[in-house]
Amino acid sequence: MKILVVGTGAREHALVRALSLDPAVTALHAAPGNPGIGALATLHAVDQLDGAAVTALATSLDADLVVVGPEAPLVAGVADAVREVGIPVFGPSAAGARLEGSKSFAKEVMAAAGVPTAEPRVATTIEEAAAGLDAFGSPYVVKDDGLAAGKGVVVTHDRAEALAHAQACLAKPGGRVVIEDYLDGPEISLFVLSDGIDVVPLVPAQDFKRARDGDEGPNTGGMGAYSPLPWAPADLVDEVVERVARPTIAEMARRGTPFSGVLYVGLALTSSGLKVVEFNARFGDPETQVVLARLETPLAAVLLASATGTLGTLPPLHWRDDAAVTVVIASGGYPGSVRSGDPITGTEDADALPGVHVLHAGTALQPDTDAEHLVSAGGRVLSVVGVGPDLAAARAAAYAGVHQIDLPLSHYRSDIAAAVADLPLV
C-alpha cells in the first residue's frame, strides 16, 4: 500500500512512524513533512493547504490512501479535492470538518444529537460577550469560534482578561466567540474513528494544555500526554461511543454531510456526569503520540477502512498493555513569540534509549559548510515518547530522553503524568 501523509507536525510523525512499522505499507510519502518524517518517508515540497497540488501529488504517486493530519487542510477542503479523483482519503470533508472549524456549529450539532455539553452563548459583539460572561459568572470560559491551533480558549477568574480575549476574537474577519458554562472535573481525550456510519473507539488519553508545571501559564497546543488513564471509569469508552460518538455521526449523516475520519472528543468528567468540552476533526497532538505508541494492530488497514466505508468489517483493535508518556519540548517564548533557528542536539542519543522515540514537530535542517544541522523552526519543537510496563516506567523513559536533548532557552513541563505515575494500571 502506497500512502501519502499530509502535514508537518509531531502528530504526522507519529502517524508516519506507525505506518512505517506496518508490513502492508510498501511506500510512504509526506507533504511537506519535517526532518524527522524525512527519515521514514519521501518528502514533497507541496503546500498542505493547496487541494489541487495535494491531489496532483497523490495522483502522480498512484497513492492508495491519503492521510490528512492537521485541521487547517481539512477545513480548507483538501480531502474533498483528493476524493474527487477517486483516491481514498482518511479525514473528513470540509463540511464534516466544520465540527472543528466552528465551535458554534459543533454546539448546534451536539444539541440536535442530544450530546451532553456545556451550555453555550454565541456572541458577535462585545456587548453580547459581556452579557454572556455575566450570565455564567466566574470562572469565565471564552472560545474563539474558529481555528486557533489549540490556543483559542481562555479560562480565567479575571473578567477583564476574558473580555479582552473575546474582543481579540471578535476583531478577526467574521469573528465570533462562544461563551459557555465552566465544566469542572478532569479532562479526557478520546479518538473515535468513523466511516460515516460505523464508529471504532481508540484508547483514552489525557493531555496537558497549560504551558507550565501545576497547570499554570497560558493555554498551548499541548505540552504532554499519557495513556492509559488508571483513574477513568471502566465504562468510559462505551459511554462516549453510545452517548456522544454514535449520535453525532448519525446527526452529521442526517444533515447530508457524513463524517469520516477521526472525531476527537474532548471530555470533562464533571460532578454532574460526562460532558463534551469540544470536538476536533483530526487526531490530537500530543495525544496521538501516546495512543499510537500503544496500538498493536497495524494502522494502514484501519485508516483505509475509515476512508472506504468498511470499518464495520474490521476485527477488534489490539492494544499493548504498556503505558506511554510524551513530553513536549517547546521553543523559548512559546506559546507567545517563539525563537527559531536554534541548534538541536541529542535527538539520536534520546532515540537510542530503551523505550524512547523522538518525534519532530517544529524542526528544520539548516545547511552548513560540511553538513546539515537540525534547528528549531516552530513553537512545539519535539515530542519525546517513553513506553514502559507502567506509567512510572514510561514517564521515566520519556524524561530520560528529554534530558539527552539540548535546545537553547527551550522549556518543557516536568510534571507530565506525575500525579498518576504510581497508580496501578487496570
Secondary structure, 3 states (H helix, E strand, C coil): CEEEEEECCHHHHHHHHHHHCCCCCCEEEEEECCHHHHCCCEECCCCCCCHHHHHHHHHHHCCCEEEECCHHHHHCCHHHHHHCCCCCEECCCHHHHHHHHCHHHHHHHHHHHCCCECCEEEECCHHHHHHHHHHHCCCEEEEECCCCCCCCEEEECCHHHHHHHHHHHHCCCCCCEEEECCCCCCEEEEEEEEECCCEEECCCEEECCEEEHHHEEEECCCCEEEECCCCCCCCHHHHHHHHHHHHHHHHHHHCCCCCEEEEEEEEEEECCEEEEEEEECCCCCCHHHHHHHHECCCHHHHHHHHHHCCHHHCCCCCECCCEEEEEEEECCCCCCCCCCCCECECHHHHHCCCCEEEEECCEEEEECCCCEEEEECCCEEEEEEEEECCHHHHHHHHHHHHCCCECCCCECCCCCCHHHCCCCCC
